[in-house]
Amino acid sequence: MISGTFYVYIVMDPYGSFRVGVTDDLVRRLLEYRRIDECNGAAGLEQSRLVYYEVVSSLTAAVQRERQLRTWKRGRQKRLIGAVNPGWEDLLALRTRREA
């Protein structure tokens, strides 16, 4: 079991689709999504936003949680996001402002 700090996240892309994943670096991963947005012609649209994340202490637990969230229907994912982020704000932007 690999331990450390891992994040299970949900990113909403410019088209409103959800991307669920695991990373050990939220900032780096979201910047990767935003570069993909630009390459796919979504540069004029709103950028991908981090709308939900959880901190998990082991890679095994993070992957299990990611798999669980991926099996959920969109409505259930939306309720989870709305419960912790009712304004559907970009949590990375909020987090970055707090750290500055």
C-alpha positions, 0 to 999 in steps of 0.5 A: 500500500502506497501512503501519502496524500492523494486526492479523489476529484471531480472536474467539470469540463467546459461542456458540462461533463464530469471527469473523476480521477485520482492524483497526488497533485491537484494543481498540476492535474487541473492545469493538464485538463486546462491544456487539453481544453485549449488543444480541443478547441474549447479555449473560448469556453469556460475552463475545466473547474475542480468542483469536488475533491476528497483527501485520502491517505492511501493510493489503494483507498483513493482508487477504490473511492474513484471507482465508486464515484465513477459507477454513480449516475450523474444525478448522484454525483451532482448531489455530492458536489452540491452538498459540499460546493453549493455554488459549484465554484472552482475549488482550485481557485478558492484554494489558491486564494486562501494559500496566497 
